[in-house]
Amino acid sequence: MYLQSTFNLSSLQPHLSRVALSSEYCAEDDIQRFLEDSFNKLRCEHPLTSYIPSSWPSADVLRELTQKSSGQFIFASTTVKYAGGDPHELPTRRLDDIRRLQLPGGEEDLPYAELNALYNHVLSNVRDIARAKHVLGILIIVNPLPNKPYTTNTTQQMDDLFLWQPGETKACLSPLESIIGCDKTGYIDIFHASLSDFLLDPARSHKFYLCRESILSDCAAQGLRHLRQKGCDQTGMLSLPSQKLVHDQALICNMFCDRLPSLQLAYLRLHLRWPILHPSTSRGTESTITSGSL
């Protein structure tokens, strides 16, 4: 009541605007205006602008896309970004691809059905989806974990983590520019939280589903590979110049292992046949890292 009376003060009225959140507010009107403005800008700025009709997209297509959005700006935004996402392809053709998407049988009435179809279509265009899922798993499942020595959120850090050649993360994410951003510094940004919701729900994402246990076991295995390749010599002894690197990798590896079921740990033991290095729990004193058999 106090807030309401404060905002109703006459002295504040010139500085405030009101948005109705009741049934009188119609998100579809705002979404259609957004689509009109965004496609007008795309039509003028795309490298193939001379081949795009001035009447594109038609009023009927805009109404169709607005209806498919179901009040969700993320569908409209992703549609526009996908249509204009490739400078070597006509936006008209890419928009037609989205309009032709068919909802799987039995999913027509599900919430976010159109968004599910759109995300599935975007991900289906990724040539190396396995690598893309590795990166998405780090961003969505691993990075939010507490008590990590650091967060992996740039393309260079991803390349280092997976022992890839420089630029491979950027390359595998390039088909996902409509849903994932990457700035000049290499920082990777997921545009909307709905992508995480989609990928963590097997009923929605199907073959693109990110299984938490699989992602964590892959990260534990990758941590062991780092220890094996960069931190130890052939006898399993610590290489002193790499002590900090191995300490951090061991922390990460042990952290992931603590979250894995025993059967998956057994798999790692058999598959890698390499000892886990156990760092001391204190970061404030010199760490003693020993090699012990799994």
C-alpha positions as MATLAB code, in Angstrom:
seq = 'MYLQSTFNLSSLQPHLSRVALSSEYCAEDDIQRFLEDSFNKLRCEHPLTSYIPSSWPSADVLRELTQKSSGQFIFASTTVKYAGGDPHELPTRRLDDIRRLQLPGGEEDLPYAELNALYNHVLSNVRDIARAKHVLGILIIVNPLPNKPYTTNTTQQMDDLFLWQPGETKACLSPLESIIGCDKTGYIDIFHASLSDFLLDPARSHKFYLCRESILSDCAAQGLRHLRQKGCDQTGMLSLPSQKLVHDQALICNMFCDRLPSLQLAYLRLHLRWPILHPSTSRGTESTITSGSL';
ca = [
       0.000    0.000    0.000;
       2.869    2.352    0.854;
       4.537    1.721   -2.502;
       1.303    2.305   -4.351;
       0.682    5.625   -2.602;
       4.278    6.692   -3.233;
       4.082    6.009   -6.947;
       0.769    7.871   -7.075;
       2.361   11.124   -5.894;
       1.701   13.893   -8.381;
       5.350   14.969   -8.263;
       6.431   11.605   -9.682;
       3.876   11.324  -12.482;
       5.913   13.189  -15.134;
       8.774   10.741  -14.599;
       6.791    7.490  -14.627;
       5.052    5.371  -17.208;
       2.689    2.503  -16.498;
       2.490   -0.896  -18.129;
      -0.658   -2.913  -17.629;
       0.062   -6.456  -16.444;
      -3.577   -7.491  -16.305;
      -5.539   -9.263  -19.027;
      -5.797   -5.913  -20.801;
      -2.113   -6.098  -21.738;
      -1.523   -7.911  -25.018;
       2.025   -9.199  -25.507;
       1.211  -10.210  -29.075;
       0.953   -6.553  -30.132;
       4.442   -5.810  -28.789;
       5.850   -8.968  -30.359;
       4.433   -8.071  -33.771;
       5.911   -4.564  -33.549;
       9.239   -6.094  -32.530;
       9.137   -8.443  -35.529;
       8.280   -5.611  -37.918;
      11.114   -3.400  -36.679;
      13.643   -6.251  -36.543;
      12.911   -7.535  -40.044;
      12.993   -4.001  -41.446;
      16.463   -3.562  -39.955;
      17.564   -6.982  -41.216;
      16.287   -6.234  -44.694;
      18.337   -3.029  -44.841;
      21.560   -4.280  -43.231;
      22.010   -7.844  -44.496;
      24.878   -8.311  -47.027;
      22.356   -9.752  -49.523;
      19.909   -6.875  -49.048;
      19.547   -6.265  -52.796;
      17.979   -9.729  -53.155;
      15.422   -9.290  -50.369;
      11.986   -8.015  -51.498;
      10.895   -4.755  -49.884;
       7.589   -6.392  -48.927;
       9.302   -9.214  -47.004;
       8.012  -10.595  -44.751;
       4.341  -10.142  -45.540;
       1.748   -9.107  -42.968;
       0.390  -12.657  -42.984;
       3.828  -14.075  -42.152;
       4.273  -11.587  -39.320;
       0.906  -12.589  -37.876;
       1.869  -16.261  -38.207;
       5.150  -15.740  -36.366;
       3.423  -13.671  -33.687;
       0.927  -16.474  -33.125;
       3.701  -19.070  -32.926;
       5.490  -16.949  -30.323;
       2.635  -17.589  -27.866;
       3.524  -14.434  -25.980;
       7.238  -15.342  -25.736;
       9.694  -12.736  -26.993;
      12.458  -15.337  -27.008;
      10.818  -17.186  -29.925;
      10.501  -13.972  -31.933;
      14.045  -12.858  -31.089;
      15.593  -16.234  -31.952;
      13.638  -16.368  -35.213;
      14.998  -12.996  -36.333;
      18.573  -13.859  -35.296;
      18.409  -17.186  -37.102;
      16.956  -15.666  -40.279;
      19.798  -13.154  -40.498;
      22.483  -15.286  -38.918;
      24.353  -16.347  -42.058;
      25.705  -13.590  -44.354;
      26.014  -16.119  -47.185;
      22.388  -17.295  -47.108;
      19.234  -15.425  -47.967;
      17.204  -14.534  -44.863;
      14.062  -15.264  -46.866;
      15.105  -18.903  -47.249;
      16.151  -19.273  -43.599;
      12.840  -17.840  -42.432;
      11.005  -20.286  -44.710;
      12.886  -23.121  -42.995;
      11.508  -22.002  -39.634;
       7.975  -21.632  -40.954;
       8.073  -25.176  -42.330;
       8.972  -26.716  -38.973;
       6.575  -29.475  -38.001;
       5.791  -30.168  -34.370;
       6.337  -33.826  -33.358;
       3.157  -35.840  -33.049;
       1.551  -35.485  -29.651;
       3.469  -32.317  -28.771;
       1.224  -29.787  -30.475;
      -0.481  -28.740  -27.239;
       2.594  -28.815  -24.997;
       3.912  -25.582  -23.489;
       6.774  -24.102  -25.529;
       6.083  -26.509  -28.390;
       7.045  -23.969  -31.073;
      10.158  -22.930  -29.115;
      11.128  -26.591  -28.739;
      10.863  -27.062  -32.493;
      12.933  -23.930  -33.112;
      15.714  -24.951  -30.723;
      15.762  -28.462  -32.206;
      16.072  -26.994  -35.700;
      18.932  -24.665  -34.744;
      20.846  -27.460  -33.006;
      20.229  -29.836  -35.922;
      22.298  -27.539  -38.146;
      25.422  -27.999  -36.023;
      27.913  -30.184  -37.867;
      29.836  -31.327  -34.771;
      27.041  -31.547  -32.208;
      29.122  -33.695  -29.849;
      31.641  -30.896  -29.358;
      28.914  -28.297  -29.086;
      27.247  -30.356  -26.348;
      30.563  -30.529  -24.465;
      30.737  -26.732  -24.453;
      27.060  -26.332  -23.564;
      27.502  -28.816  -20.738;
      30.270  -26.705  -19.239;
      28.212  -23.523  -19.538;
      24.927  -24.940  -18.222;
      25.903  -27.705  -15.791;
      29.508  -27.237  -14.680;
      29.898  -23.464  -14.370;
      26.998  -23.050  -11.890;
      28.587  -25.577   -9.497;
      29.836  -23.965   -6.266;
      33.405  -23.904   -4.915;
      35.250  -24.210   -8.224;
      38.764  -22.703   -8.536;
      37.634  -20.862  -11.683;
      34.861  -20.667  -14.270;
      35.302  -21.688  -17.887;
      33.386  -19.165  -19.966;
      35.577  -18.093  -22.894;
      36.418  -19.844  -26.142;
      40.127  -19.901  -25.240;
      39.398  -21.522  -21.861;
      37.198  -24.115  -23.577;
      39.941  -24.913  -26.095;
      42.406  -25.361  -23.223;
      40.006  -27.484  -21.185;
      39.253  -29.914  -24.000;
      42.824  -29.855  -25.376;
      41.523  -28.545  -28.700;
      43.336  -26.435  -31.261;
      42.840  -22.661  -30.790;
      39.609  -21.595  -32.455;
      37.852  -24.958  -32.379;
      35.322  -23.852  -29.762;
      34.476  -20.767  -31.808;
      34.083  -22.924  -34.903;
      31.750  -25.457  -33.314;
      29.564  -22.696  -31.829;
      29.319  -20.606  -35.007;
      26.086  -22.304  -36.212;
      24.495  -21.375  -32.859;
      24.871  -17.600  -33.198;
      21.093  -17.147  -32.978;
      21.021  -18.582  -29.437;
      24.592  -18.129  -28.132;
      26.732  -15.000  -28.303;
      30.510  -14.708  -28.376;
      32.132  -11.277  -28.092;
      35.557  -10.098  -29.270;
      37.237  -11.294  -26.077;
      35.835  -14.794  -26.584;
      33.316  -14.555  -23.736;
      30.433  -16.972  -24.373;
      26.913  -15.883  -23.469;
      23.692  -17.888  -23.649;
      21.043  -15.402  -24.741;
      18.113  -16.780  -22.775;
      17.583  -19.103  -19.805;
      14.978  -21.030  -21.799;
      17.825  -22.755  -23.689;
      19.090  -24.273  -20.437;
      15.565  -25.373  -19.518;
      15.204  -26.962  -22.939;
      18.520  -28.844  -22.882;
      18.028  -30.159  -19.341;
      14.601  -31.641  -20.142;
      14.884  -34.895  -22.127;
      11.192  -34.760  -23.051;
      11.813  -31.473  -24.870;
      15.353  -31.750  -26.250;
      15.433  -35.484  -27.089;
      18.833  -36.274  -28.685;
      20.230  -32.900  -27.611;
      19.536  -33.562  -23.931;
      22.405  -32.731  -21.563;
      22.652  -35.492  -18.962;
      24.141  -34.070  -15.764;
      25.921  -37.297  -14.771;
      27.404  -37.759  -18.243;
      28.666  -34.180  -18.375;
      30.281  -34.434  -14.935;
      31.880  -37.793  -15.706;
      33.266  -36.384  -18.963;
      34.710  -33.440  -17.031;
      36.271  -35.742  -14.448;
      37.839  -37.773  -17.255;
      39.082  -34.588  -18.903;
      40.615  -33.464  -15.623;
      42.495  -36.752  -15.427;
      43.743  -36.309  -18.989;
      45.088  -32.879  -18.041;
      46.866  -34.395  -15.062;
      48.298  -37.125  -17.206;
      49.407  -34.901  -20.077;
      50.566  -31.728  -18.315;
      51.119  -32.460  -14.696;
      53.037  -35.720  -14.274;
      55.911  -37.607  -15.754;
      55.777  -41.264  -16.779;
      56.188  -42.474  -13.196;
      53.197  -40.461  -11.990;
      55.379  -38.003  -10.063;
      54.424  -34.335  -10.040;
      56.271  -32.075  -12.432;
      57.176  -29.044  -10.310;
      56.821  -26.339  -12.996;
      53.179  -27.430  -13.433;
      52.341  -27.663   -9.735;
      49.664  -24.931   -9.737;
      48.060  -26.285  -12.888;
      47.915  -29.806  -11.501;
      46.652  -28.559   -8.149;
      43.728  -26.770   -9.814;
      42.971  -29.671  -12.128;
      43.054  -32.113   -9.221;
      40.659  -29.933   -7.272;
      38.267  -29.847  -10.198;
      38.586  -33.574  -10.842;
      37.929  -34.484   -7.219;
      35.012  -32.058   -7.074;
      33.379  -33.718  -10.079;
      34.081  -37.205   -8.720;
      32.366  -36.333   -5.455;
      29.191  -35.758   -7.460;
      29.303  -38.980   -9.476;
      27.649  -42.313   -8.679;
      29.994  -45.153   -7.770;
      29.346  -47.054  -11.015;
      30.572  -44.135  -13.090;
      33.666  -43.787  -10.941;
      34.356  -47.465  -11.554;
      34.048  -46.814  -15.278;
      36.584  -43.997  -15.056;
      39.007  -46.239  -13.186;
      38.805  -48.951  -15.842;
      38.707  -46.639  -18.836;
      41.549  -44.298  -17.951;
      43.733  -46.558  -15.786;
      45.382  -43.548  -14.240;
      45.643  -42.393  -10.637;
      43.722  -39.415   -9.298;
      45.955  -36.883   -7.611;
      44.679  -35.688   -4.260;
      45.570  -32.100   -3.345;
      45.617  -30.865    0.194;
      42.401  -29.167    1.270;
      44.121  -25.933    2.231;
      44.844  -23.379   -0.472;
      46.640  -21.098    1.961;
      49.622  -23.401    2.509;
      51.921  -25.271    0.163;
      50.059  -28.227   -1.329;
      51.366  -31.757   -1.191;
      50.067  -33.820   -4.111;
      50.456  -37.572   -3.963;
      49.671  -40.261   -6.457;
      47.385  -43.047   -5.338;
      45.648  -45.843   -7.158;
      41.946  -45.580   -7.872;
];
